[in-house]
Amino acid sequence: MESKLKIVASVLLPLALYLSVFAKTAYAAEATLTIDYVPAVDSGTIITGHADLKNGNYSDYNVTLYLQVIRREGEKVWGPKPTLANPTVPLDEKGRFSLNFVSGGLDRIAEALYVYLVPKSFHPDESESRTVLAAAASASVYRSASGDIEGVASESYIQLDSKAQQKDYSRISINFSPYVDGQSPEKGSKISNAQIEAQLSWIKPYADTIRLFSVTGELAKVYPIAKEQGFRIIGGAWLDKSFNESQIYAELDALVEVANKGLLDVAVVGSENIFRGDLSPSKLISYIAYTRGKIYDKSIPVATSDTIQSFLDNPDLIGVSDVICATIYPFFNGLPVDSAVSSLKSAYESLESAKPIIISETGWASSGSPQGLAIASMDNAKKYFDEVFEWASEENVEVAFFSIVDEEWKTEGDAGDVGRNWGHFKSDGRLKGAYAQTYAKIARQPLSASPSEWAADEMLKADAAGLIPNYLKESFQSMITREEFADALALLAAKEGKTPKDAKSGIFSDTDNYNASILFQLGIASGVGDGTFAPDRTITRQEAARMLYTAAKALGADVESGNGVSFSDSRDISDWAKDAVAFVTEKKIMQGTGGNMFSPHGGYTREQSFLTIYRLYEALNQ
């Protein structure tokens, strides 16, 4: 279905508004509703307009209207008009209508007028959301006490592909919150633009979309920065049961302002407000209608985000939303990870909506107390992420994973200790190793620094082969740590299709690096003794040789060799590394350091590491 919007300026009446919208519903293939005249606040009682039908008869449709005093605290939308007993007016033979919307009370001072074109067989009642579901087209008018009148059309269905910036299903969407290392919105922590820019740069190679939960406070800073970096943004107004009506409308108006500045692509009103019991469905529906009416660009979908059950229990929420933003957490439902993805798929399919569906939150905690049969662990977080991303990519389902970083201030779960453990990145920008394999498949960023001239050709080939971790694509002449070397070597293992059947993290007591554990289980890395890995220590040349040798063996290479190259410092090579040095030098994977020296206890640079890993890759695939 194609939704179109045209606004025609009036040249006859100073208060006339010409608003039209095409919308497809079950009742009409295509319809246009235009408001021609509306009086200023407290100065008249009649609104006039006309409808256009691409096909069908005017006699088959009526017009009804609902009202709202926007700034009156606690005031709900009421109607229908002209009266509850006679809730509609017909169209004449040319599709025109005239409707008296004042029958008493606050009608004359209502700022918001919501007008709907409905089939003649439909009888509107006090439920505006029911009328929204039945409407073939709709338009809204907002009148200020000062006499200003603003006309905005709203439509029944909006396709996500109506946005100029499209979702790239080969890349991820991710929930974004910048608070790290003790920062917290509850403490009023201030977040610098530089921190936001850095965090967005972490995910830029992998994600095209971020979701934000608020448009005020520190999160307001994110929108212009993220747009500048080219992100598609699902932006949200945070609504809370502690908010009074003025605070709620301030948040909604901020959402509208951000949308009208072109800084978001999907506008989300509230998050799990029905699930938490913060708002009644009718109140939330009125806030969605208010927001939609105030946003100028009608290609921006307006929705709320809530649980699958909240939508199933309140179908009017589906009716009033342009897209369905559903939160699905098998973890919090206490399901084991082996059945979690099938549960997510079933929940997704249960909506059976003709409208686009975004899974606006899902994920798995990497540590913390169990939720029933759901075990929080890095291994389970990896399994869940890998399987969900694979399914979503194949089926073109948008999934916004939770979340970019661990947030220490969050307390969720039965024991209150899992809320802080959902991040994909560490606070210093390093990707958690468990996610590395799938992230590496998503995108690779270009080299951000120049390698040495002698290494340039092979470094470019190593990068093209996907053998350089994104976070290590700089400072190539600096020494590499054991953990960094493990991250690079794990990319080779993954590229060769080698992973343990039952991968487990936490093998070493001094690091939670997933790749170090993977290499241990593959027989590639053994640590430095006493169950430790020494992740931050610079790897020595003989240690690098040993890991390259054991990697070759684990990946199926013939590691039998002669004596290798004879070096003047061969006696300095440890016994456990002699076979490895012989292998890597005979196969020309590693070379000496000059002066017929191997320098077994010397350090190893990043570029030396990456090009020797590439040489091993070449040797494996000859």
C-alpha positions as CSV (number, residue, x, y, z in Angstrom):
1,M,0.0,0.0,0.0
2,E,1.1,3.5,-0.8
3,S,0.3,6.4,1.6
4,K,0.4,9.9,0.2
5,L,0.0,13.3,1.8
6,K,-0.8,16.6,0.1
7,I,-1.3,20.0,1.8
8,V,-2.9,22.8,-0.3
9,A,-2.8,26.3,1.0
10,S,-6.0,28.4,1.2
11,V,-6.4,31.6,-0.7
12,L,-10.0,32.3,0.2
13,L,-10.5,32.0,3.9
14,P,-8.0,33.3,6.4
15,L,-8.7,30.4,8.7
16,A,-9.2,27.8,6.1
17,L,-7.1,24.6,6.2
18,Y,-6.8,22.2,3.3
19,L,-5.6,18.9,4.6
20,S,-5.7,15.7,2.7
21,V,-4.5,12.2,3.2
22,F,-4.7,9.0,1.2
23,A,-5.1,5.8,3.3
24,K,-6.0,2.2,2.6
25,T,-8.3,0.3,5.0
26,A,-10.6,-2.6,4.8
27,Y,-13.4,-0.2,3.8
28,A,-11.9,2.0,1.1
29,A,-9.2,1.5,-1.5
30,E,-8.1,5.1,-1.5
31,A,-9.7,8.2,0.1
32,T,-8.9,11.9,0.7
33,L,-10.3,13.9,3.6
34,T,-9.9,17.8,3.4
35,I,-10.9,20.3,6.0
36,D,-11.9,23.6,4.4
37,Y,-12.8,25.7,7.4
38,V,-12.5,25.6,11.2
39,P,-13.3,28.4,13.6
40,A,-10.8,29.8,16.1
41,V,-11.1,28.7,19.7
42,D,-14.4,29.9,21.3
43,S,-15.6,31.7,18.2
44,G,-17.7,29.2,16.3
45,T,-19.3,25.8,16.2
46,I,-19.1,24.5,12.6
47,I,-16.3,22.8,10.8
48,T,-16.6,22.1,7.0
49,G,-14.7,20.1,4.5
50,H,-14.9,17.5,1.8
51,A,-13.8,14.0,0.8
52,D,-12.5,12.6,-2.4
53,L,-12.8,9.0,-3.3
54,K,-10.7,7.4,-6.0
55,N,-13.4,4.7,-6.2
56,G,-16.7,4.2,-4.3
57,N,-19.7,6.4,-3.7
58,Y,-20.0,9.4,-1.3
59,S,-23.3,8.0,-0.1
60,D,-21.4,5.1,1.5
61,Y,-19.4,7.4,3.9
62,N,-20.1,9.6,6.9
63,V,-17.9,12.0,8.9
64,T,-17.5,12.1,12.7
65,L,-15.3,14.1,15.1
66,Y,-13.7,13.9,18.5
67,L,-12.4,16.8,20.7
68,Q,-9.6,17.3,23.3
69,V,-8.5,20.2,25.5
70,I,-4.8,19.7,25.1
71,R,-3.4,21.6,28.1
72,R,-6.2,20.8,30.6
73,E,-4.6,18.3,33.0
74,G,-6.1,14.9,32.8
75,E,-8.6,15.8,30.0
76,K,-9.3,12.9,27.7
77,V,-10.5,12.8,24.1
78,W,-14.2,12.9,23.9
79,G,-16.9,12.4,21.3
80,P,-18.3,11.5,18.9
81,K,-19.8,14.7,17.4
82,P,-22.3,16.1,16.6
83,T,-23.7,14.0,19.5
84,L,-23.5,10.6,20.9
85,A,-27.1,9.9,19.7
86,N,-26.3,11.2,16.2
87,P,-22.5,10.7,15.9
88,T,-22.1,11.3,12.2
89,V,-23.0,13.6,9.3
90,P,-23.3,12.4,5.7
91,L,-21.4,13.6,2.6
92,D,-23.4,15.3,0.0
93,E,-23.4,14.4,-3.7
94,K,-20.0,16.2,-4.2
95,G,-18.4,14.7,-1.0
96,R,-18.8,17.9,1.1
97,F,-19.8,18.0,4.8
98,S,-20.7,20.5,7.5
99,L,-20.5,19.4,11.1
100,N,-21.6,21.2,14.3
101,F,-19.1,20.0,16.9
102,V,-20.5,22.1,19.9
103,S,-23.2,20.6,22.0
104,G,-22.1,22.0,25.4
105,G,-19.4,21.7,28.1
106,L,-15.9,22.4,26.9
107,D,-16.6,21.8,23.2
108,R,-16.1,25.5,22.2
109,I,-12.6,25.7,23.8
110,A,-11.2,22.4,22.6
111,E,-7.9,22.9,20.9
112,A,-7.7,19.5,19.1
113,L,-10.3,18.4,16.6
114,Y,-9.9,14.9,15.2
115,V,-12.0,14.3,12.1
116,Y,-12.6,10.8,10.6
117,L,-14.1,9.5,7.4
118,V,-16.0,6.3,8.2
119,P,-18.1,3.8,6.3
120,K,-21.9,4.5,6.6
121,S,-22.3,1.1,8.2
122,F,-20.1,2.0,11.1
123,H,-21.6,3.6,14.2
124,P,-19.1,5.6,16.2
125,D,-19.2,5.5,20.0
126,E,-17.1,7.1,22.8
127,S,-14.1,4.9,21.9
128,E,-12.0,7.0,19.5
129,S,-9.6,4.1,19.1
130,R,-12.4,2.0,17.7
131,T,-13.2,4.8,15.2
132,V,-9.5,5.0,14.2
133,L,-9.6,1.3,13.3
134,A,-12.6,1.9,11.1
135,A,-11.6,5.1,9.4
136,A,-10.8,5.3,5.7
137,A,-9.0,8.6,6.2
138,S,-8.5,11.2,8.9
139,A,-7.3,14.7,9.6
140,S,-6.5,16.8,12.7
141,V,-6.7,20.4,13.6
142,Y,-5.0,22.3,16.5
143,R,-6.3,25.7,17.6
144,S,-4.5,27.9,20.1
145,A,-6.1,30.4,22.4
146,S,-4.2,33.1,20.6
147,G,-6.0,32.4,17.4
148,D,-3.4,30.3,15.6
149,I,-4.6,27.3,13.7
150,E,-2.4,24.4,12.7
151,G,-3.6,21.7,10.4
152,V,-2.1,18.2,10.3
153,A,-3.3,15.2,8.5
154,S,-3.0,11.7,9.9
155,E,-3.2,8.4,8.2
156,S,-4.4,4.9,9.0
157,Y,-1.3,3.0,7.8
158,I,2.3,4.0,7.2
159,Q,4.8,1.7,5.6
160,L,8.3,1.7,7.0
161,D,9.6,1.9,3.4
162,S,8.0,5.4,3.2
163,K,11.1,6.7,5.0
164,A,13.9,8.0,2.8
165,Q,16.4,6.3,5.0
166,Q,15.8,2.5,4.9
167,K,16.6,-0.2,7.3
168,D,19.5,-2.3,6.2
169,Y,18.7,-5.8,7.4
170,S,22.2,-7.0,7.0
171,R,23.2,-4.7,9.9
172,I,21.9,-4.5,13.4
173,S,19.7,-2.1,15.3
174,I,20.7,-1.5,18.9
175,N,19.3,0.2,21.9
176,F,21.6,3.1,22.9
177,S,22.2,4.6,26.3
178,P,25.6,6.2,27.0
179,Y,25.9,5.7,30.8
180,V,29.2,3.9,31.8
181,D,31.6,3.6,34.7
182,G,29.3,4.8,37.4
183,Q,27.4,7.3,35.4
184,S,23.6,7.3,35.9
185,P,20.6,9.3,35.0
186,E,19.4,8.8,38.6
187,K,22.5,10.7,39.8
188,G,22.1,13.4,37.1
189,S,25.4,12.4,35.4
190,K,26.4,14.7,32.5
191,I,27.4,13.1,29.3
192,S,29.8,14.9,27.0
193,N,29.3,15.1,23.2
194,A,32.7,13.6,22.9
195,Q,31.6,10.5,24.8
196,I,28.5,10.1,22.7
197,E,30.5,10.5,19.5
198,A,33.0,7.9,20.6
199,Q,30.3,5.4,21.6
200,L,28.5,5.9,18.3
201,S,31.7,5.3,16.5
202,W,32.0,1.9,18.2
203,I,28.9,0.6,16.6
204,K,29.0,2.5,13.3
205,P,30.7,-0.4,11.4
206,Y,27.9,-2.8,12.4
207,A,24.7,-0.9,13.1
208,D,22.6,1.4,10.9
209,T,19.9,2.1,13.5
210,I,19.8,3.1,17.2
211,R,16.9,3.2,19.5
212,L,16.6,5.9,22.2
213,F,14.2,5.8,25.1
214,S,13.8,9.6,25.7
215,V,14.2,12.9,23.9
216,T,15.0,15.0,27.0
217,G,17.9,15.2,29.4
218,E,21.3,13.9,28.3
219,L,19.7,11.7,25.7
220,A,18.6,14.8,23.8
221,K,22.3,15.3,22.9
222,V,22.4,12.0,21.0
223,Y,19.9,12.9,18.2
224,P,21.8,15.5,16.3
225,I,25.2,13.7,16.7
226,A,23.7,10.4,15.6
227,K,22.0,11.9,12.6
228,E,25.3,13.7,11.7
229,Q,26.9,10.2,11.7
230,G,24.2,8.9,9.4
231,F,22.2,6.7,11.8
232,R,18.6,5.8,11.4
233,I,16.9,6.7,14.7
234,I,14.0,5.1,16.6
235,G,13.3,7.9,19.1
236,G,11.1,7.7,22.1
237,A,9.2,9.8,24.6
238,W,9.7,8.4,28.1
239,L,6.4,8.4,30.0
240,D,6.3,7.4,33.7
241,K,3.5,6.9,36.2
242,S,5.2,9.5,38.4
243,F,4.7,12.2,35.7
244,N,1.8,14.6,35.9
245,E,0.0,15.7,32.7
246,S,2.2,18.7,32.1
247,Q,5.4,16.6,32.3
248,I,3.9,14.1,29.9
249,Y,3.0,16.7,27.4
250,A,6.4,18.3,27.8
251,E,8.0,15.0,26.8
252,L,5.6,14.5,23.9
253,D,6.2,18.0,22.7
254,A,10.0,17.3,22.8
255,L,9.4,14.2,20.7
256,V,7.4,16.2,18.2
257,E,10.2,18.9,18.1
258,V,12.9,16.3,17.4
259,A,10.7,14.7,14.7
260,N,10.0,18.1,13.1
261,K,13.7,18.9,13.0
262,G,14.2,15.7,11.0
263,L,16.2,14.0,13.7
264,L,14.3,10.7,14.0
265,D,12.8,8.1,11.7
266,V,10.3,6.4,14.0
267,A,8.5,8.2,16.9
268,V,7.7,6.0,19.9
269,V,5.3,7.2,22.6
270,G,6.2,5.5,25.8
271,S,7.9,2.2,26.6
272,E,6.1,-0.7,28.3
273,N,3.6,1.6,29.9
274,I,0.8,-0.9,29.6
275,F,2.9,-3.8,30.9
276,R,4.0,-1.7,33.9
277,G,0.5,-0.4,34.5
278,D,1.7,3.2,34.2
279,L,-1.1,4.3,31.8
280,S,-4.5,3.1,30.7
281,P,-4.8,2.0,27.1
282,S,-7.2,4.9,26.3
283,K,-4.8,7.5,27.8
284,L,-1.8,6.1,25.9
285,I,-3.9,6.0,22.6
286,S,-4.7,9.7,23.1
287,Y,-1.0,10.5,23.5
288,I,-0.2,8.7,20.3
289,A,-2.9,10.5,18.5
290,Y,-1.7,13.9,19.9
291,T,1.9,13.1,18.8
292,R,0.9,12.0,15.3
293,G,-1.1,15.1,14.8
294,K,1.7,17.4,15.7
295,I,4.4,15.8,13.5
296,Y,4.6,17.5,10.1
297,D,6.2,14.7,8.2
298,K,3.5,12.1,7.8
299,S,6.0,9.5,6.5
300,I,7.3,9.2,10.1
301,P,5.6,6.3,11.7
302,V,4.2,6.9,15.2
303,A,3.8,4.0,17.7
304,T,4.3,2.8,21.2
305,S,6.6,0.0,22.4
306,D,5.2,-2.7,24.7
307,T,5.1,-6.4,25.3
308,I,3.5,-8.8,22.9
309,Q,0.8,-9.6,25.5
310,S,0.0,-5.9,26.0
311,F,-0.8,-5.6,22.2
312,L,-2.8,-8.8,22.2
313,D,-4.8,-7.8,25.2
314,N,-5.4,-4.3,23.7
315,P,-5.9,-4.5,20.0
316,D,-6.8,-0.8,19.8
317,L,-3.1,-0.2,20.5
318,I,-2.3,-2.0,17.2
319,G,-5.0,0.0,15.5
320,V,-3.6,3.4,16.5
321,S,0.0,2.5,15.9
322,D,1.6,3.0,12.4
323,V,4.1,0.3,13.3
324,I,4.2,-2.3,16.1
325,C,7.2,-2.0,18.4
326,A,7.2,-5.1,20.5
327,T,9.6,-6.0,23.3
328,I,10.3,-9.8,23.5
329,Y,12.4,-11.2,26.3
330,P,12.5,-15.0,26.6
331,F,15.1,-14.5,29.3
332,F,12.7,-12.7,31.6
333,N,10.1,-15.3,30.7
334,G,12.4,-17.8,32.4
335,L,13.0,-19.9,29.3
336,P,16.2,-21.9,28.7
337,V,18.4,-20.5,25.9
338,D,17.9,-23.6,23.7
339,S,14.2,-22.8,23.3
340,A,14.5,-19.0,23.5
341,V,14.7,-18.2,19.8
342,S,11.7,-20.4,18.9
343,S,9.7,-18.6,21.6
344,L,10.7,-15.2,20.2
345,K,9.6,-16.3,16.7
346,S,6.3,-17.6,18.0
347,A,5.6,-14.4,19.9
348,Y,6.5,-12.3,16.8
349,E,4.1,-14.4,14.6
350,S,1.3,-14.2,17.2
351,L,0.7,-10.6,16.3
352,E,-0.5,-11.4,12.8
353,S,-0.5,-7.7,12.0
354,A,-0.8,-6.2,8.5
355,K,1.4,-3.4,9.8
356,P,5.2,-3.5,10.0
357,I,6.6,-5.0,13.3
358,I,9.8,-4.0,14.9
359,I,11.2,-6.1,17.8
360,S,12.2,-3.0,19.7
361,E,14.0,-4.8,22.6
362,T,15.4,-8.3,23.0
363,G,18.7,-9.7,24.3
364,W,20.2,-12.0,26.9
365,A,22.0,-11.1,30.1
366,S,25.7,-12.1,30.2
367,S,25.9,-12.6,34.0
368,G,23.7,-12.4,37.0
369,S,21.2,-14.6,38.8
370,P,19.0,-17.0,36.8
371,Q,15.4,-16.2,35.8
372,G,13.7,-19.6,36.1
373,L,15.4,-21.8,33.6
374,A,17.1,-18.8,31.9
375,I,20.8,-18.8,32.8
376,A,22.7,-15.5,32.5
377,S,26.1,-16.2,30.9
378,M,28.3,-14.9,28.1
379,D,27.9,-18.2,26.3
380,N,24.1,-18.0,26.3
381,A,24.2,-14.3,25.4
382,K,26.3,-15.2,22.3
383,K,24.1,-18.1,21.3
384,Y,20.9,-16.0,21.6
385,F,22.4,-13.1,19.7
386,D,23.8,-15.2,16.9
387,E,20.6,-17.1,16.3
388,V,18.3,-14.1,16.5
389,F,20.5,-12.1,14.1
390,E,20.6,-15.0,11.6
391,W,16.9,-15.4,11.7
392,A,16.2,-11.6,11.5
393,S,18.6,-11.2,8.6
394,E,17.0,-14.0,6.6
395,E,13.4,-12.9,7.2
396,N,14.0,-9.1,7.0
397,V,12.8,-8.6,10.6
398,E,14.0,-5.5,12.4
399,V,15.4,-6.4,15.8
400,A,16.8,-3.7,18.1
401,F,19.2,-5.6,20.4
402,F,19.6,-4.5,24.0
403,S,22.0,-2.9,24.6
404,I,25.2,-1.1,23.5
405,V,27.0,-1.1,26.9
406,D,26.6,-2.6,30.4
407,E,24.8,0.0,32.6
408,E,25.7,-0.4,36.3
409,W,22.8,1.7,37.5
410,K,20.1,-0.7,36.3
411,T,18.6,-3.2,38.6
412,E,16.3,-5.8,37.0
413,G,15.5,-9.5,37.4
414,D,14.4,-11.5,40.4
415,A,17.5,-10.7,42.4
416,G,18.0,-7.3,40.8
417,D,21.5,-8.1,39.5
418,V,21.0,-8.8,35.8
419,G,20.0,-5.3,34.6
420,R,23.6,-4.1,34.4
421,N,24.8,-7.0,32.2
422,W,23.2,-6.6,28.7
423,G,25.9,-4.6,26.8
424,H,27.6,-5.7,23.7
425,F,30.6,-3.4,24.3
426,K,32.8,-2.8,27.3
427,S,33.0,0.7,28.6
428,D,36.3,1.3,26.8
429,G,34.8,0.5,23.4
430,R,36.1,-3.0,23.1
431,L,33.5,-5.5,21.7
432,K,32.9,-8.4,24.0
433,G,34.6,-11.4,22.5
434,A,31.5,-13.5,22.5
435,Y,29.9,-11.3,19.9
436,A,33.0,-10.9,17.7
437,Q,32.2,-13.6,15.1
438,T,28.8,-12.4,14.2
439,Y,29.9,-8.8,14.3
440,A,32.8,-9.6,12.0
441,K,30.3,-10.9,9.5
442,I,28.2,-7.8,9.6
443,A,30.8,-5.2,8.5
444,R,34.4,-4.3,8.5
445,Q,35.7,-0.8,8.9
446,P,38.6,0.5,6.8
447,L,42.1,0.8,8.2
448,S,42.3,4.1,10.2
449,A,46.1,4.3,10.1
450,S,48.9,3.4,7.6
451,P,51.0,0.3,8.2
452,S,54.7,0.4,7.6
453,E,55.7,0.5,4.0
454,W,57.2,-3.0,4.1
455,A,54.0,-4.5,5.6
456,A,51.4,-2.5,3.6
457,D,50.7,-5.0,0.8
458,E,50.1,-8.0,3.1
459,M,48.2,-5.8,5.7
460,L,45.7,-4.8,3.0
461,K,45.3,-8.4,2.1
462,A,44.8,-9.4,5.7
463,D,42.2,-6.6,6.1
464,A,40.4,-7.8,2.9
465,A,40.3,-11.3,4.3
466,G,38.6,-10.0,7.5
467,L,41.5,-11.0,9.7
468,I,42.0,-7.7,11.6
469,P,39.7,-6.9,14.5
470,N,38.1,-3.5,13.9
471,Y,39.3,-2.1,17.2
472,L,42.9,-2.8,16.3
473,K,42.9,-1.0,12.9
474,E,45.2,1.7,14.2
475,S,48.6,2.2,15.8
476,F,50.0,-0.7,13.8
477,Q,53.6,-0.2,15.0
478,S,52.6,-0.6,18.7
479,M,53.1,-3.8,20.6
480,I,50.2,-6.3,20.7
481,T,48.9,-7.8,23.9
482,R,48.2,-11.5,24.4
483,E,44.4,-10.7,24.5
484,E,44.6,-8.7,21.2
485,F,46.5,-11.5,19.5
486,A,43.9,-13.9,20.7
487,D,41.1,-11.7,19.2
488,A,42.9,-11.7,15.8
489,L,43.7,-15.4,15.8
490,A,40.0,-16.2,16.7
491,L,39.0,-14.5,13.5
492,L,41.1,-16.9,11.5
493,A,39.6,-19.9,13.4
494,A,36.1,-18.6,12.7
495,K,37.0,-18.0,9.0
496,E,38.1,-21.6,8.8
497,G,34.9,-22.8,10.4
498,K,36.5,-24.0,13.6
499,T,34.6,-23.4,16.8
500,P,34.1,-25.7,19.8
501,K,30.9,-27.6,19.9
502,D,30.0,-26.4,23.4
503,A,31.9,-23.1,23.6
504,K,32.4,-21.8,27.2
505,S,33.8,-18.6,28.5
506,G,35.5,-18.0,31.8
507,I,38.3,-20.5,31.2
508,F,40.9,-18.2,32.7
509,S,40.7,-16.5,36.1
510,D,42.2,-13.2,35.0
511,T,40.1,-12.4,31.9
512,D,36.6,-12.9,30.6
513,N,37.8,-12.6,27.0
514,Y,35.7,-15.0,25.1
515,N,38.2,-15.6,22.3
516,A,40.9,-16.6,24.8
517,S,38.6,-19.3,26.1
518,I,37.7,-20.4,22.5
519,L,41.4,-20.7,21.6
520,F,42.0,-22.8,24.8
521,Q,39.2,-25.1,23.9
522,L,40.5,-25.5,20.4
523,G,44.0,-26.4,21.8
524,I,45.5,-23.2,20.4
525,A,46.2,-21.3,23.6
526,S,47.1,-22.7,27.0
527,G,47.6,-19.6,29.1
528,V,50.7,-18.9,31.2
529,G,50.0,-21.2,34.1
530,D,47.9,-21.2,37.3
531,G,44.7,-20.8,35.2
532,T,45.7,-17.4,34.0
533,F,46.1,-15.9,30.6
534,A,48.0,-12.5,31.3
535,P,45.7,-10.7,28.8
536,D,47.3,-7.3,29.1
537,R,50.9,-8.5,28.8
538,T,52.7,-7.9,25.5
539,I,53.0,-11.2,23.6
540,T,56.5,-12.4,23.0
541,R,57.7,-13.5,19.6
542,Q,58.1,-17.1,20.8
543,E,54.6,-17.1,22.3
544,A,53.2,-15.8,19.0
545,A,55.1,-18.5,17.1
546,R,53.7,-21.1,19.5
547,M,50.1,-19.9,19.0
548,L,50.5,-19.8,15.2
549,Y,51.9,-23.3,15.3
550,T,49.1,-24.7,17.4
551,A,46.5,-22.8,15.3
552,A,47.9,-24.5,12.2
553,K,47.7,-27.9,13.8
554,A,44.1,-27.3,15.1
555,L,43.0,-26.0,11.7
556,G,44.3,-29.2,9.9
557,A,47.7,-28.2,8.6
558,D,50.6,-30.6,8.4
559,V,53.0,-29.1,11.0
560,E,55.8,-31.6,10.5
561,S,59.0,-29.6,9.7
562,G,62.7,-29.9,9.6
563,N,64.9,-27.8,11.8
564,G,63.7,-24.5,10.5
565,V,66.0,-21.5,10.1
566,S,69.1,-21.6,12.3
567,F,69.4,-18.4,14.4
568,S,72.4,-17.2,16.4
569,D,70.1,-16.9,19.5
570,S,68.4,-20.3,19.0
571,R,69.6,-21.4,22.4
572,D,67.4,-18.6,23.9
573,I,64.3,-20.1,22.5
574,S,62.3,-22.0,25.2
575,D,62.0,-25.8,24.8
576,W,58.2,-25.5,24.5
577,A,58.6,-23.1,21.5
578,K,61.4,-24.8,19.5
579,D,59.1,-26.9,17.3
580,A,56.8,-23.9,16.7
581,V,59.7,-21.6,15.7
582,A,61.0,-24.2,13.4
583,F,57.6,-24.6,11.7
584,V,56.8,-20.9,11.3
585,T,60.2,-20.0,10.0
586,E,60.5,-22.9,7.6
587,K,57.0,-22.1,6.2
588,K,58.0,-18.4,6.0
589,I,55.1,-17.4,8.3
590,M,57.6,-15.6,10.6
591,Q,61.1,-14.3,10.0
592,G,64.0,-13.2,12.1
593,T,64.6,-9.7,13.4
594,G,67.8,-9.1,11.5
595,G,71.4,-10.0,12.3
596,N,70.4,-13.7,12.2
597,M,68.4,-13.2,15.4
598,F,64.9,-14.5,16.2
599,S,64.6,-12.5,19.5
600,P,62.3,-15.0,21.1
601,H,61.6,-12.8,24.2
602,G,61.1,-9.7,22.2
603,G,57.7,-8.0,21.7
604,Y,55.5,-8.4,18.6
605,T,53.8,-5.5,16.9
606,R,50.2,-5.4,15.6
607,E,51.2,-5.3,12.0
608,Q,53.6,-8.2,12.4
609,S,50.8,-10.2,14.1
610,F,48.2,-9.5,11.4
611,L,50.5,-10.3,8.4
612,T,51.8,-13.5,10.0
613,I,48.2,-14.6,10.7
614,Y,47.4,-13.8,7.1
615,R,50.4,-15.9,5.9
616,L,49.1,-18.8,7.9
617,Y,45.7,-18.3,6.3
618,E,47.3,-18.4,2.9
619,A,49.2,-21.6,3.8
620,L,46.0,-23.3,5.0
621,N,44.3,-22.5,1.7
622,Q,47.0,-23.3,-0.8
